[in-house]
Amino acid sequence: MEKNCKVTVICTAYNQESYITSALEGFILQQTDFPFEVLVHDDASTDGTADIIRKYAAKYPDVIRPILQTKNQFSKIGFNGLYHRLIQQAKGEYIAFCEGDDFWTAPDKLQKDCEYLDAHPECGLVWSHSKVKKENVLQTRPSNHLPYPICGPNRESDFRQMLLGNYIDTLTVCCRKYLLDGFYGLTKYQHWKLLDKAMWLYISRQAEIHRREEVTAVYRVLNNSAMARQTFASRDAFYHSCNDLCQFFARTYQPSAIPSVRKKGMLNLAKNAKAYGQYGMMIKYLLKLIRLCTNIKTIY
């Protein structure tokens, strides 16, 4: 597994005993002509998730590399710190992602991803489409109907599109490890709540991004997930963090986009307040939005 490892798949899990088997099977079924490893990080689960990971690691020691925590790391260092540690431990030239409650459906996903990156050194990230599984019903993700094609050599356009929306399906991404190392060199003191978007924004400024027109994975929407249980306050803080993230990258790489980023961020805050029935906060954000723009059409 260590010698000539082409790609490292990073899989994080916590209390996902009902789903982790599907994720692991999706990795094991990958058909490649190169060695790859799966770094499976269990963050001190209190159910049987770690036992399932141990079983797969024992059965497939050349593929599954388990990291089984006895104390929860997310509560100490957050997603940013956790993923930084895992990426530092990765042995592959490329990094792919899939969380423990999602799974891959295309057995040639890694092969095709890596073949494209090998053949296109100017490309830093390749991604594809996924479907949503909600209450055992498969649905097409909104990203399959993007308003913009995020792919190709126009880095300015790709970057601006991602500032105003997060269209890349993280569980389908395969990217160059050295770009993620550079990302952490720039952002190591940041603690954003939408880490994947920050990584893709950084990569889009360093290299081209390519989208493969193929469905390769399934993203689960769980009714009992932490996201589903969020209060208005926590969701509001999430959107504020996203706004901070986008303004950081706009200031760093494309200052001309700052006004649009601020307007879109305020609109998202207002929509979130409405979704939670917080109409006083909604009006507050809409008033701020009005002050930010004289023409409401400019926010799109």
Backbone torsions as a table, in degrees:
resi	resn	phi	psi	omega
1	MET	NA	-33.8	-175.3
2	GLU	-78.8	-39.1	-175.0
3	LYS	-78.0	127.3	175.8
4	ASN	57.7	32.7	177.4
5	CYS	-67.3	121.2	-175.5
6	LYS	-80.2	-44.2	-174.4
7	VAL	-143.0	142.3	173.8
8	THR	-109.6	126.4	173.8
9	VAL	-95.9	127.2	178.4
10	ILE	-102.2	120.7	-179.4
11	CYS	-126.1	117.3	177.7
12	THR	-104.4	141.6	-176.2
13	ALA	-141.7	146.4	172.9
14	TYR	-155.6	116.6	178.9
15	ASN	50.8	55.0	-178.1
16	GLN	-126.4	39.2	-176.3
17	GLU	-61.5	-24.9	-179.8
18	SER	-79.9	-11.6	-172.1
19	TYR	-126.7	-23.0	-170.9
20	ILE	-62.2	-30.3	179.6
21	THR	-61.5	-41.4	178.9
22	SER	-61.9	-40.8	178.3
23	ALA	-63.7	-47.2	-178.3
24	LEU	-65.0	-39.6	177.9
25	GLU	-63.8	-37.5	177.4
26	GLY	-62.0	-32.5	177.0
27	PHE	-74.3	-46.9	-176.2
28	ILE	-63.2	-31.3	-177.6
29	LEU	-79.7	-2.1	178.7
30	GLN	-65.1	131.6	-180.0
31	GLN	-107.4	108.7	-177.3
32	THR	-132.3	159.2	173.6
33	ASP	-102.7	21.6	178.1
34	PHE	-142.4	155.9	177.3
35	PRO	-76.0	144.8	174.5
36	PHE	-142.3	161.7	179.1
37	GLU	-127.4	155.4	175.2
38	VAL	-120.7	113.2	178.5
39	LEU	-88.5	103.5	-175.6
40	VAL	-103.2	113.2	-176.3
41	HIS	-106.1	114.0	173.8
42	ASP	-100.1	123.5	-171.9
43	ASP	-94.0	57.6	177.8
44	ALA	62.5	50.7	177.7
45	SER	-60.3	149.5	179.0
46	THR	-102.8	2.8	176.2
47	ASP	-109.7	-149.5	-176.0
48	GLY	-95.5	15.1	-176.9
49	THR	-58.3	-47.5	-177.3
50	ALA	-62.3	-36.5	179.2
51	ASP	-64.0	-39.5	178.7
52	ILE	-66.0	-41.2	178.4
53	ILE	-62.8	-42.8	178.5
54	ARG	-59.0	-42.0	-178.8
55	LYS	-62.4	-44.6	179.9
56	TYR	-69.4	-36.2	178.8
57	ALA	-65.5	-36.3	178.4
58	ALA	-70.5	-34.6	-177.5
59	LYS	-80.9	-32.0	-177.1
60	TYR	-128.7	64.0	-174.6
61	PRO	-66.1	-20.2	179.4
62	ASP	-82.5	-7.9	-177.8
63	VAL	-119.4	-50.1	-173.8
64	ILE	-89.1	121.0	175.7
65	ARG	-115.5	102.3	-173.9
66	PRO	-84.2	144.5	168.8
67	ILE	-126.7	104.9	-172.8
68	LEU	-109.4	107.8	-177.4
69	GLN	-81.7	148.4	173.2
70	THR	-100.7	-15.9	174.8
71	LYS	-130.2	138.4	-175.8
72	ASN	-64.0	126.6	-177.6
73	GLN	-91.8	-31.0	-179.2
74	PHE	-58.9	-39.5	-178.8
75	SER	-67.4	-18.1	-178.8
76	LYS	-96.6	-43.4	-171.1
77	ILE	-123.1	-3.0	177.9
78	GLY	71.0	178.3	-179.4
79	PHE	-63.5	-40.6	-176.9
80	ASN	-59.3	-50.8	179.9
81	GLY	-65.9	-38.6	-178.8
82	LEU	-64.8	-48.5	-179.2
83	TYR	-68.2	-32.4	176.6
84	HIS	-61.0	-44.4	179.0
85	ARG	-61.9	-43.9	-177.6
86	LEU	-67.0	-40.8	178.9
87	ILE	-65.1	-36.1	177.0
88	GLN	-63.6	-31.1	-179.2
89	GLN	-85.6	-10.4	-177.1
90	ALA	-67.4	139.0	-179.4
91	LYS	-101.0	-8.9	-175.6
92	GLY	-83.8	157.5	173.5
93	GLU	-71.9	-31.4	179.2
94	TYR	-117.0	156.4	178.9
95	ILE	-123.7	131.4	173.3
96	ALA	-120.8	161.3	-173.9
97	PHE	-132.2	142.8	171.0
98	CYS	-165.5	117.2	-179.8
99	GLU	-75.8	164.5	-170.3
100	GLY	-68.1	-15.3	177.3
101	ASP	-102.6	2.5	174.4
102	ASP	-106.8	175.9	177.8
103	PHE	-160.2	154.3	177.4
104	TRP	-90.3	147.1	-179.1
105	THR	-116.7	-14.9	-178.5
106	ALA	-101.5	114.9	-178.0
107	PRO	-67.9	-14.3	178.8
108	ASP	-105.7	16.5	-177.0
109	LYS	-57.1	-56.7	-177.5
110	LEU	-62.5	-39.6	-179.5
111	GLN	-59.6	-49.2	-178.5
112	LYS	-68.2	-39.9	178.4
113	ASP	-59.0	-49.9	-176.0
114	CYS	-70.4	-35.8	176.3
115	GLU	-60.0	-40.3	-179.9
116	TYR	-68.2	-44.8	179.8
117	LEU	-64.0	-39.2	177.3
118	ASP	-61.1	-40.1	-175.2
119	ALA	-83.2	-13.6	-176.4
120	HIS	-131.5	81.2	-178.2
121	PRO	-62.1	-18.5	178.0
122	GLU	-77.0	-12.2	-178.7
123	CYS	-93.0	131.9	-179.3
124	GLY	-103.3	-18.7	-174.7
125	LEU	-152.0	135.5	173.5
126	VAL	-123.7	140.4	179.2
127	TRP	-143.8	170.4	-178.1
128	SER	-142.8	-164.8	-176.9
129	HIS	-98.0	161.0	173.5
130	SER	-139.0	166.0	173.3
131	LYS	-111.6	161.9	177.8
132	VAL	-102.5	135.9	173.5
133	LYS	-114.2	110.1	-178.9
134	LYS	-125.6	118.0	-178.0
135	GLU	53.1	45.2	176.3
136	ASN	66.6	16.1	176.2
137	VAL	-113.6	124.7	179.0
138	LEU	-83.4	133.4	179.2
139	GLN	-131.7	155.2	175.0
140	THR	-77.0	133.9	178.7
141	ARG	-73.8	151.1	177.5
142	PRO	-57.1	-28.6	-177.4
143	SER	-67.5	-13.6	175.5
144	ASN	-75.4	-6.9	178.8
145	HIS	-129.7	55.0	-176.3
146	LEU	-65.6	143.5	173.0
147	PRO	-71.1	-22.2	179.4
148	TYR	-131.5	144.0	174.9
149	PRO	-83.5	102.0	179.9
150	ILE	-80.6	89.9	177.0
151	CYS	-177.9	153.4	178.1
152	GLY	111.3	-174.9	-171.0
153	PRO	-86.7	-2.5	-175.7
154	ASN	-85.9	86.1	-175.8
155	ARG	-66.0	-36.7	179.0
156	GLU	-59.9	-44.8	-178.9
157	SER	-67.7	-45.9	178.5
158	ASP	-57.2	-45.8	-177.1
159	PHE	-62.4	-47.1	-178.4
160	ARG	-63.9	-39.9	178.2
161	GLN	-60.1	-43.8	-178.5
162	MET	-73.5	-26.5	173.0
163	LEU	-60.9	-35.9	-175.0
164	LEU	-96.4	-0.4	177.4
165	GLY	-176.3	152.6	-178.9
166	ASN	-106.8	95.6	-171.7
167	TYR	-100.5	-9.0	-175.0
168	ILE	-85.9	129.2	178.4
169	ASP	-80.1	105.6	-172.4
170	THR	-58.5	-37.5	-177.5
171	LEU	-70.0	-3.3	176.8
172	THR	-109.2	-2.1	-172.7
173	VAL	-74.8	141.8	165.7
174	CYS	-136.4	124.7	-174.1
175	CYS	-140.2	171.7	-178.2
176	ARG	-81.1	131.0	-176.0
177	LYS	-61.5	-37.9	-175.3
178	TYR	-63.8	-26.6	177.1
179	LEU	-70.7	-36.9	176.4
180	LEU	-68.9	-34.7	174.7
181	ASP	-61.0	-42.0	177.8
182	GLY	-65.4	-37.4	177.5
183	PHE	-58.6	-46.3	-178.5
184	TYR	-70.9	-25.9	174.3
185	GLY	-65.6	-32.7	179.8
186	LEU	-83.4	-33.7	-167.1
187	THR	-120.2	19.6	-171.3
188	LYS	-62.6	-19.8	-179.2
189	TYR	-100.4	8.0	179.8
190	GLN	-94.9	153.5	-178.6
191	HIS	-135.7	57.3	-179.1
192	TRP	-74.6	154.7	-178.6
193	LYS	-90.9	-8.7	178.6
194	LEU	-120.9	72.5	-171.9
195	LEU	-63.2	-40.6	-175.4
196	ASP	-62.8	-41.5	178.6
197	LYS	-60.8	-40.2	178.6
198	ALA	-60.8	-42.0	179.6
199	MET	-63.8	-43.0	-177.2
200	TRP	-70.5	-34.5	175.8
201	LEU	-61.3	-45.3	179.6
202	TYR	-62.0	-48.3	-177.1
203	ILE	-62.8	-36.6	-178.0
204	SER	-64.8	-19.4	176.5
205	ARG	-88.8	-15.7	-176.3
206	GLN	-102.6	-23.5	-172.9
207	ALA	-157.4	172.9	176.6
208	GLU	-78.5	158.4	177.6
209	ILE	-121.8	136.6	-177.9
210	HIS	-125.4	134.2	176.1
211	ARG	-106.7	124.0	174.0
212	ARG	-87.3	130.9	-175.9
213	GLU	-84.2	70.9	-176.9
214	GLU	-154.8	141.9	174.5
215	VAL	-85.5	122.9	-174.8
216	THR	-123.5	-5.5	-171.7
217	ALA	-156.6	169.3	177.5
218	VAL	-128.7	129.5	178.3
219	TYR	-103.7	123.7	-178.5
220	ARG	-88.0	138.2	169.9
221	VAL	-109.9	112.7	-174.0
222	LEU	-104.9	131.3	-179.7
223	ASN	-66.0	-25.1	-178.9
224	ASN	-101.7	16.1	-179.1
225	SER	-73.3	163.5	178.4
226	ALA	-61.5	-36.5	179.7
227	MET	-64.3	-41.1	-178.4
228	ALA	-67.6	-25.9	-177.5
229	ARG	-93.8	5.5	-175.0
230	GLN	-66.7	142.3	173.9
231	THR	-82.6	170.2	176.5
232	PHE	-60.4	-41.5	-177.7
233	ALA	-60.5	-43.8	-178.2
234	SER	-71.1	-37.3	178.8
235	ARG	-70.5	-35.8	176.4
236	ASP	-63.7	-42.3	177.7
237	ALA	-63.9	-35.0	177.2
238	PHE	-61.4	-46.6	-179.5
239	TYR	-68.0	-35.3	175.0
240	HIS	-63.3	-39.8	178.1
241	SER	-64.3	-40.5	177.3
242	CYS	-62.3	-40.1	178.3
243	ASN	-63.2	-43.1	178.7
244	ASP	-61.0	-42.6	179.4
245	LEU	-59.0	-51.2	-176.2
246	CYS	-65.6	-38.2	178.8
247	GLN	-68.7	-33.6	175.8
248	PHE	-60.0	-48.7	-177.9
249	PHE	-72.5	-33.2	176.1
250	ALA	-65.0	-43.7	178.4
251	ARG	-62.8	-38.4	-175.4
252	THR	-74.1	-39.5	-170.0
253	TYR	-120.9	-25.9	-175.0
254	GLN	-150.6	72.7	-176.5
255	PRO	-55.9	-27.8	-180.0
256	SER	-63.7	-18.8	-178.7
257	ALA	-87.5	-7.5	-175.1
258	ILE	-56.8	-47.4	179.4
259	PRO	-57.2	-44.2	179.5
260	SER	-64.8	-39.1	179.6
261	VAL	-63.8	-43.7	179.7
262	ARG	-63.4	-42.3	-179.4
263	LYS	-65.7	-46.1	180.0
264	LYS	-64.0	-38.4	178.4
265	GLY	-62.8	-42.0	179.5
266	MET	-67.5	-37.4	176.4
267	LEU	-62.5	-42.5	178.6
268	ASN	-62.6	-39.5	177.6
269	LEU	-63.4	-41.2	179.5
270	ALA	-66.2	-42.1	178.7
271	LYS	-63.2	-40.3	179.3
272	ASN	-65.0	-42.3	178.5
273	ALA	-61.3	-41.0	177.8
274	LYS	-62.8	-41.8	-178.9
275	ALA	-60.7	-30.3	179.8
276	TYR	-95.7	5.0	-179.6
277	GLY	72.8	19.3	-179.9
278	GLN	-93.5	75.0	-169.9
279	TYR	-72.0	-28.5	175.3
280	GLY	-63.5	-44.2	177.5
281	MET	-68.0	-36.0	177.8
282	MET	-59.5	-46.2	179.6
283	ILE	-63.8	-39.8	178.1
284	LYS	-58.4	-46.3	-179.1
285	TYR	-69.5	-37.1	179.2
286	LEU	-66.0	-37.2	177.0
287	LEU	-64.4	-40.0	176.3
288	LYS	-64.6	-38.3	178.5
289	LEU	-63.0	-42.7	179.1
290	ILE	-60.7	-38.9	178.9
291	ARG	-68.6	-26.2	-178.4
292	LEU	-80.0	-22.7	-175.8
293	CYS	-141.8	145.8	176.2
294	THR	-96.0	-15.9	179.2
295	ASN	-129.5	109.2	-174.1
296	ILE	-59.7	-24.7	-178.6
297	LYS	-68.4	-19.0	-176.4
298	THR	-73.0	-7.9	-178.2
299	ILE	-80.4	-12.1	-176.5
300	TYR	-94.7	NA	NA
